[in-house]
Amino acid sequence: KDTDPAIDSARLLANAKLLSTYFRGAGYQSVTNDAPIQGGVLVFRGTDVHGHVTILLLYGSSSDKQKDKDARPVFDATALTLFYIADPEHPDVFRLQPGQF
């Protein structure tokens, strides 16, 4: 909602499913799908032959109070984040050395 007020949980879930399907067919060598994480779900994590990593995270929470037609808790998605990491062993994150700031 920070980027587009029209985005709701259903749209985030649909976007996550679409991207996950695309990535699953993209030929990654190592893949993890639909793993629970704190605050959401790791929808996709893949590593290609060059060591590049793609990560798709869906944030939100499950509600035991609301259930779908199959009596499963409803997941209320709040954010979808996509990361492309060229070199996970040496990320290009600037780090301040002690005393620089």
C-alpha atoms as an extended CHARMM CRD file, in Angstrom:
* protein
*
       101  EXT
         1         1  LYS       CA              0.0000000000        0.0000000000        0.0000000000  PROA      1               0.0000000000
         2         2  ASP       CA              3.0120000000        2.2960000000        0.3940000000  PROA      2               0.0000000000
         3         3  THR       CA              3.6210000000        2.1690000000       -3.3670000000  PROA      3               0.0000000000
         4         4  ASP       CA              0.0500000000        1.6510000000       -4.6420000000  PROA      4               0.0000000000
         5         5  PRO       CA             -3.0820000000        2.0710000000       -2.4880000000  PROA      5               0.0000000000
         6         6  ALA       CA             -5.0120000000       -0.2560000000       -4.8330000000  PROA      6               0.0000000000
         7         7  ILE       CA             -2.8320000000       -3.2480000000       -3.8940000000  PROA      7               0.0000000000
         8         8  ASP       CA             -4.5660000000       -5.6160000000       -1.5020000000  PROA      8               0.0000000000
         9         9  SER       CA             -3.7720000000       -9.0290000000       -0.0520000000  PROA      9               0.0000000000
        10        10  ALA       CA             -5.3730000000      -10.9110000000       -2.9620000000  PROA      10              0.0000000000
        11        11  ARG       CA             -3.2970000000       -9.0110000000       -5.5280000000  PROA      11              0.0000000000
        12        12  LEU       CA             -0.0760000000       -9.5990000000       -3.5720000000  PROA      12              0.0000000000
        13        13  LEU       CA             -0.8590000000      -13.3240000000       -3.3580000000  PROA      13              0.0000000000
        14        14  ALA       CA             -1.5970000000      -13.4570000000       -7.0980000000  PROA      14              0.0000000000
        15        15  ASN       CA              1.6320000000      -11.6010000000       -7.9270000000  PROA      15              0.0000000000
        16        16  ALA       CA              3.6300000000      -13.9290000000       -5.6680000000  PROA      16              0.0000000000
        17        17  LYS       CA              2.1250000000      -16.9870000000       -7.3740000000  PROA      17              0.0000000000
        18        18  LEU       CA              2.7940000000      -15.5870000000      -10.8510000000  PROA      18              0.0000000000
        19        19  LEU       CA              6.4230000000      -14.7130000000      -10.0840000000  PROA      19              0.0000000000
        20        20  SER       CA              7.0190000000      -18.0280000000       -8.3200000000  PROA      20              0.0000000000
        21        21  THR       CA              5.6980000000      -19.9650000000      -11.3270000000  PROA      21              0.0000000000
        22        22  TYR       CA              7.9550000000      -17.9460000000      -13.6270000000  PROA      22              0.0000000000
        23        23  PHE       CA             11.0590000000      -18.5100000000      -11.4710000000  PROA      23              0.0000000000
        24        24  ARG       CA             10.3570000000      -22.2490000000      -11.0590000000  PROA      24              0.0000000000
        25        25  GLY       CA             10.5340000000      -22.5980000000      -14.8340000000  PROA      25              0.0000000000
        26        26  ALA       CA             13.6310000000      -20.4240000000      -15.2440000000  PROA      26              0.0000000000
        27        27  GLY       CA             16.2310000000      -23.1740000000      -14.7990000000  PROA      27              0.0000000000
        28        28  TYR       CA             17.6520000000      -22.4270000000      -11.3630000000  PROA      28              0.0000000000
        29        29  GLN       CA             20.0510000000      -25.1020000000      -10.0670000000  PROA      29              0.0000000000
        30        30  SER       CA             19.0810000000      -24.9450000000       -6.3900000000  PROA      30              0.0000000000
        31        31  VAL       CA             15.5180000000      -24.0410000000       -5.3800000000  PROA      31              0.0000000000
        32        32  THR       CA             13.5450000000      -23.5860000000       -2.1650000000  PROA      32              0.0000000000
        33        33  ASN       CA              9.7820000000      -22.9630000000       -2.3380000000  PROA      33              0.0000000000
        34        34  ASP       CA              7.0750000000      -21.9540000000        0.1080000000  PROA      34              0.0000000000
        35        35  ALA       CA              9.0650000000      -22.0340000000        3.3400000000  PROA      35              0.0000000000
        36        36  PRO       CA              7.6690000000      -20.2660000000        6.4150000000  PROA      36              0.0000000000
        37        37  ILE       CA              9.7940000000      -17.4270000000        7.7620000000  PROA      37              0.0000000000
        38        38  GLN       CA              9.2690000000      -14.9980000000       10.5940000000  PROA      38              0.0000000000
        39        39  GLY       CA              6.6490000000      -12.5320000000        9.3900000000  PROA      39              0.0000000000
        40        40  GLY       CA              5.6730000000      -14.3510000000        6.2060000000  PROA      40              0.0000000000
        41        41  VAL       CA              6.7000000000      -16.8750000000        3.5710000000  PROA      41              0.0000000000
        42        42  LEU       CA              9.8330000000      -17.4520000000        1.5220000000  PROA      42              0.0000000000
        43        43  VAL       CA              7.9360000000      -17.9740000000       -1.7290000000  PROA      43              0.0000000000
        44        44  PHE       CA             11.0210000000      -18.6960000000       -3.8340000000  PROA      44              0.0000000000
        45        45  ARG       CA             14.7880000000      -18.8320000000       -3.4320000000  PROA      45              0.0000000000
        46        46  GLY       CA             16.8730000000      -19.9860000000       -6.3520000000  PROA      46              0.0000000000
        47        47  THR       CA             20.5540000000      -20.0880000000       -7.2020000000  PROA      47              0.0000000000
        48        48  ASP       CA             21.6640000000      -20.2080000000      -10.8430000000  PROA      48              0.0000000000
        49        49  VAL       CA             24.7760000000      -21.8380000000      -12.3430000000  PROA      49              0.0000000000
        50        50  HSD       CA             26.7550000000      -18.6050000000      -11.8510000000  PROA      50              0.0000000000
        51        51  GLY       CA             25.9150000000      -18.3750000000       -8.1280000000  PROA      51              0.0000000000
        52        52  HSD       CA             23.4290000000      -15.5200000000       -8.5290000000  PROA      52              0.0000000000
        53        53  VAL       CA             20.4680000000      -15.6910000000       -6.1510000000  PROA      53              0.0000000000
        54        54  THR       CA             16.8170000000      -14.6750000000       -6.5560000000  PROA      54              0.0000000000
        55        55  ILE       CA             14.6400000000      -14.3980000000       -3.4630000000  PROA      55              0.0000000000
        56        56  LEU       CA             10.9010000000      -13.6810000000       -3.3590000000  PROA      56              0.0000000000
        57        57  LEU       CA              9.4210000000      -12.9320000000        0.0690000000  PROA      57              0.0000000000
        58        58  LEU       CA              5.7420000000      -12.4900000000        0.8990000000  PROA      58              0.0000000000
        59        59  TYR       CA              5.1160000000      -10.7480000000        4.2050000000  PROA      59              0.0000000000
        60        60  GLY       CA              1.9260000000      -10.9940000000        6.2260000000  PROA      60              0.0000000000
        61        61  SER       CA              0.2290000000      -13.1780000000        8.7920000000  PROA      61              0.0000000000
        62        62  SER       CA             -2.1350000000      -16.1250000000        9.0510000000  PROA      62              0.0000000000
        63        63  SER       CA             -5.3640000000      -15.7640000000       10.9600000000  PROA      63              0.0000000000
        64        64  ASP       CA             -6.8800000000      -18.7480000000       12.7410000000  PROA      64              0.0000000000
        65        65  LYS       CA            -10.0640000000      -16.7190000000       13.1870000000  PROA      65              0.0000000000
        66        66  GLN       CA            -10.6810000000      -16.4560000000        9.4470000000  PROA      66              0.0000000000
        67        67  LYS       CA            -10.7160000000      -19.7130000000        7.4960000000  PROA      67              0.0000000000
        68        68  ASP       CA            -11.0940000000      -20.4110000000        3.7940000000  PROA      68              0.0000000000
        69        69  LYS       CA            -13.5900000000      -22.8980000000        2.3330000000  PROA      69              0.0000000000
        70        70  ASP       CA            -11.2060000000      -25.7960000000        3.1390000000  PROA      70              0.0000000000
        71        71  ALA       CA            -10.9490000000      -24.7030000000        6.8050000000  PROA      71              0.0000000000
        72        72  ARG       CA             -7.3670000000      -23.4780000000        6.4150000000  PROA      72              0.0000000000
        73        73  PRO       CA             -6.2110000000      -20.2430000000        8.0590000000  PROA      73              0.0000000000
        74        74  VAL       CA             -6.3620000000      -17.2270000000        5.7550000000  PROA      74              0.0000000000
        75        75  PHE       CA             -3.0250000000      -15.5560000000        4.9550000000  PROA      75              0.0000000000
        76        76  ASP       CA             -3.2730000000      -11.7570000000        4.9560000000  PROA      76              0.0000000000
        77        77  ALA       CA             -0.4250000000      -10.5550000000        2.7180000000  PROA      77              0.0000000000
        78        78  THR       CA              0.9490000000       -7.0810000000        3.3910000000  PROA      78              0.0000000000
        79        79  ALA       CA              4.0950000000       -6.8390000000        1.2110000000  PROA      79              0.0000000000
        80        80  LEU       CA              5.9580000000       -8.6470000000       -1.5560000000  PROA      80              0.0000000000
        81        81  THR       CA              9.7150000000       -8.1920000000       -1.9350000000  PROA      81              0.0000000000
        82        82  LEU       CA             11.9610000000       -9.4340000000       -4.7260000000  PROA      82              0.0000000000
        83        83  PHE       CA             15.7460000000       -9.5880000000       -4.3880000000  PROA      83              0.0000000000
        84        84  TYR       CA             18.3000000000      -10.2540000000       -7.1180000000  PROA      84              0.0000000000
        85        85  ILE       CA             21.7250000000      -10.9030000000       -5.5870000000  PROA      85              0.0000000000
        86        86  ALA       CA             24.6800000000      -11.0340000000       -7.9840000000  PROA      86              0.0000000000
        87        87  ASP       CA             27.2680000000      -12.2270000000       -5.4520000000  PROA      87              0.0000000000
        88        88  PRO       CA             25.7610000000      -13.5250000000       -2.1920000000  PROA      88              0.0000000000
        89        89  GLU       CA             29.2410000000      -14.3390000000       -0.8120000000  PROA      89              0.0000000000
        90        90  HSD       CA             30.3570000000      -10.7000000000       -1.2210000000  PROA      90              0.0000000000
        91        91  PRO       CA             27.2740000000       -8.4410000000       -1.2190000000  PROA      91              0.0000000000
        92        92  ASP       CA             27.6800000000       -4.8910000000       -2.4750000000  PROA      92              0.0000000000
        93        93  VAL       CA             26.4980000000       -3.3690000000        0.7710000000  PROA      93              0.0000000000
        94        94  PHE       CA             28.4970000000       -0.3800000000        1.9110000000  PROA      94              0.0000000000
        95        95  ARG       CA             29.8780000000       -0.9120000000        5.3810000000  PROA      95              0.0000000000
        96        96  LEU       CA             31.1970000000        1.8690000000        7.5870000000  PROA      96              0.0000000000
        97        97  GLN       CA             34.4760000000        1.1490000000        9.2630000000  PROA      97              0.0000000000
        98        98  PRO       CA             34.7730000000        1.9900000000       12.9750000000  PROA      98              0.0000000000
        99        99  GLY       CA             35.4010000000        5.7200000000       13.3890000000  PROA      99              0.0000000000
       100       100  GLN       CA             34.2650000000        6.7560000000        9.8760000000  PROA      100             0.0000000000
       101       101  PHE       CA             31.0280000000        8.3000000000       11.0390000000  PROA      101             0.0000000000
